[in-house]
Amino acid sequence: MKAVIVAAGMSSRLSDTTSDTPKTLLPYGGKTILYNILSNISSAGIDEFIIVTGYKSELIVDYLKENGAFGFDITVVYNPDYRKANGISVLAAEEALAGDDFILSMSDHLVSVGGIKKIIQSDSEKNLLLVDEKIDAVFDIDDATKVEVNENKITNISKEIERYNAIDCGIFRLNSRYFAAMRERLQKGEESISAAINGLISKNDMEAVYMENSDYWIDIDTRDAYEYASNNLEIAATNIAN
C-alpha cells in the first residue's frame, strides 16, 4: 500500500505565517510538517509515498532532494490545475497508484501513528475515514469537517452539517472506487475530495474508523492552528509518536 499526500494548494489561509512558503514546509518539531507526516505514516507501516504538488512545487521538490527524501520511496506528481479543488490533486495520483488501495493524507494534518495504524490494519473492504469522537477536544471546531456516523457507516460529511457525532481527522484509506466516484462528480462540475466522498456515501461505501482516546491529531489550516500546534508541541509530539 502507498500513501498519497496532497500538497498542491496555495496555503492562502496561512499567508501571513508562511511568507509564500508551502505550509507543509513550515517548521515543526525541529523539522517540518511534511517530515512529521512522512515519519508518522512510515512508522505506521508505509514507506512508499506519492506527493502531489502544485503551488511552489519546486520548493517541495528541492526540500526532498536536499534531504535525500529522508530515505523514503517518494514519487512527486505535479498537478498543473492546483488552483482547482483538491479532488483534482488526488486524481493526478491515479496513474502512479496503478490500481492499488492507498492511504490519503492532507499535507497539513498531523495524526498519531496509532490512528494511522488502525485505519491501515482495518479488515473492512469499504472506503474508510479516520474520525475522532472527542468533539469537545477539537481545536477550532467551527472550521472542522463534521461527520455523521451510524454503526460505523458514514451517512453525512461537511463543515456545515448540524447533526454530527465525529470529526474528520484528514486520513482516508481508499480504493479504485474513489476515482470512479470522483469522475461522476466531475461530470456535475464538482471537484473536491468531499464531493467524491459524498458519492461513495450515497453508495454505502464509506465507513468510519475511530481513533483511540490516546491518539492525537490536528489540522494546521490557519495561523491560529499553527500557533496552537507549535505552542503545544511537547504534548502533541508525545501523543503523535504513540
C-alpha positions in Angstrom: 0.0 0.0 0.0 1.1 3.5 -0.8 0.3 6.9 0.8 -0.8 9.9 -1.2 -0.1 13.3 0.3 -1.9 16.2 -1.2 0.5 19.2 -1.1 -0.6 21.3 -4.1 -2.7 24.1 -2.5 -1.7 27.8 -2.2 -1.9 27.9 1.6 -3.9 31.1 1.3 -5.3 30.9 4.9 -1.8 30.8 6.2 -0.3 33.5 4.0 0.6 35.8 6.9 2.6 32.9 8.5 4.2 31.1 5.6 5.7 34.1 3.8 4.9 32.4 0.5 6.3 29.0 1.7 4.0 26.0 1.2 2.5 25.3 4.7 3.7 21.7 4.7 7.3 23.1 4.8 6.6 25.2 7.9 8.9 24.4 10.9 7.5 21.8 13.3 9.3 19.8 15.9 12.7 20.8 14.7 11.9 19.7 11.1 8.8 20.4 9.1 5.1 19.5 9.0 5.8 17.4 5.9 8.6 15.4 7.5 6.4 14.6 10.5 3.6 13.4 8.2 6.1 11.2 6.3 7.6 9.9 9.5 4.3 9.1 11.2 2.9 7.2 8.1 6.2 5.3 7.8 6.1 4.3 11.5 2.6 3.0 10.8 3.9 0.7 8.2 4.0 2.5 4.8 7.2 3.7 3.1 6.1 4.4 -0.4 4.7 7.8 -1.0 3.2 9.9 -3.8 3.3 13.6 -3.1 1.1 15.7 -5.3 2.5 19.2 -5.7 1.3 22.4 -7.4 1.8 25.8 -5.9 5.6 26.4 -5.3 6.2 22.8 -6.3 9.9 23.5 -6.7 10.3 24.3 -3.1 8.9 20.9 -2.0 11.0 19.1 -4.6 14.2 20.9 -3.6 13.5 20.1 0.1 13.1 16.4 -0.6 16.2 16.4 -2.8 18.3 18.2 -0.2 17.3 15.6 2.4 17.6 12.5 0.3 13.8 12.1 0.6 14.6 11.1 4.2 15.3 7.6 2.9 11.7 7.1 1.7 10.5 5.9 -1.7 8.8 9.1 -2.9 7.2 9.9 -6.3 6.3 13.5 -6.9 3.4 14.2 -9.2 2.8 17.7 -10.3 -0.8 19.0 -10.7 -0.9 22.0 -13.0 -4.5 22.6 -12.1 -3.6 23.2 -8.4 -5.9 26.2 -8.3 -8.8 23.9 -8.6 -10.3 21.9 -5.7 -8.3 19.2 -4.0 -10.0 16.3 -5.7 -8.1 17.1 -8.9 -4.9 16.6 -7.0 -5.9 13.1 -5.8 -7.0 12.3 -9.4 -3.5 13.3 -10.6 -2.0 10.4 -8.4 -4.2 7.7 -10.0 -1.7 6.5 -12.6 1.1 6.3 -10.1 -1.1 4.1 -7.8 -1.6 1.5 -10.6 -4.9 0.4 -9.1 -3.7 -0.2 -5.6 -5.5 0.8 -2.4 -3.9 3.8 -0.7 -3.8 6.0 2.3 -4.7 9.6 1.6 -3.3 12.3 3.8 -3.7 16.0 3.7 -0.4 17.9 3.9 -1.4 19.9 7.0 -2.9 17.2 9.2 -0.6 15.7 11.9 -2.0 12.3 13.1 -0.7 9.9 15.7 0.9 6.7 14.5 -1.7 4.7 16.4 -4.5 6.3 14.5 -2.9 5.7 11.1 -2.1 2.1 12.0 -5.7 1.5 12.9 -7.0 2.6 9.5 -4.3 0.7 7.6 -5.0 -2.5 9.5 -8.8 -2.4 9.3 -10.3 -5.5 7.7 -13.2 -3.6 6.1 -13.5 -3.7 2.4 -15.2 -0.3 2.2 -13.5 3.0 1.7 -12.5 4.4 5.1 -12.1 7.7 7.0 -10.3 8.1 10.3 -12.6 10.0 12.7 -12.5 11.4 16.2 -15.4 11.2 18.7 -13.7 13.6 21.1 -15.5 16.6 19.7 -15.0 18.8 22.7 -11.2 18.5 22.4 -11.1 19.6 18.8 -9.3 22.9 18.1 -11.3 25.3 16.1 -14.5 23.2 15.9 -16.2 25.7 13.6 -13.6 25.0 10.9 -13.6 21.3 11.4 -15.2 18.9 8.9 -18.1 17.2 10.7 -19.1 13.6 10.2 -22.4 11.8 11.0 -21.8 8.1 11.7 -24.4 5.4 12.2 -22.9 2.0 13.3 -19.6 2.7 11.5 -21.4 3.7 8.4 -20.8 7.3 7.4 -24.1 9.0 6.4 -23.0 12.6 6.1 -19.9 14.8 6.0 -19.5 18.5 5.7 -18.3 21.5 7.6 -21.8 22.8 7.7 -24.0 19.9 8.9 -25.8 20.4 12.1 -26.1 16.7 13.2 -22.7 15.0 13.7 -21.0 12.7 16.2 -17.4 12.7 15.0 -14.8 14.8 13.3 -12.8 14.1 10.1 -9.1 13.6 11.0 -7.8 14.0 7.4 -6.7 10.4 6.9 -8.5 8.1 4.4 -8.0 4.6 3.1 -9.3 4.5 -0.4 -9.6 2.1 -3.3 -10.2 2.5 -7.1 -13.9 3.1 -6.4 -12.9 6.5 -5.1 -11.7 7.5 -8.6 -15.0 6.3 -10.2 -16.9 8.5 -7.7 -14.6 11.4 -8.4 -15.3 11.2 -12.2 -19.0 11.0 -11.6 -18.8 14.2 -9.6 -16.6 16.0 -12.1 -19.4 15.5 -14.7 -21.6 17.5 -12.3 -18.9 20.2 -12.0 -17.8 19.2 -8.5 -14.0 18.9 -8.0 -13.4 18.4 -4.2 -12.4 15.3 -2.3 -15.6 15.8 -0.3 -17.7 15.6 -3.4 -16.2 12.2 -4.3 -16.6 11.0 -0.6 -20.3 12.0 -0.7 -20.6 10.0 -3.9 -19.2 7.0 -2.0 -21.6 7.7 0.9 -24.5 7.6 -1.5 -23.4 4.1 -2.5 -23.0 2.9 1.1 -19.2 2.7 0.6 -17.8 4.9 3.3 -17.1 3.6 6.9 -15.6 5.3 9.9 -12.5 4.1 11.8 -12.4 5.6 15.3 -9.3 7.0 16.9 -8.4 5.7 20.4 -8.5 8.1 23.4 -4.7 8.1 23.4 -4.5 9.1 19.8 -3.9 12.7 18.7 -4.4 14.8 15.5 -4.5 18.4 14.5 -5.4 20.2 11.3 -2.9 23.1 10.7 -5.0 25.0 8.3 -4.8 28.5 9.8 -2.3 30.8 11.5 -4.1 30.2 14.8 -4.0 26.4 14.4 -0.3 26.6 13.5 0.5 28.7 16.6 -1.6 26.3 18.8 0.2 23.3 17.4 3.6 24.9 17.8 2.8 26.0 21.4 1.6 22.6 22.3 4.4 20.8 20.6 5.6 18.7 23.5 2.2 17.3 24.3 1.4 16.8 20.6 4.8 15.0 19.9 4.3 12.6 22.8 0.8 11.6 21.6 1.6 11.5 17.9 4.5 9.1 18.4 2.3 6.6 20.3 
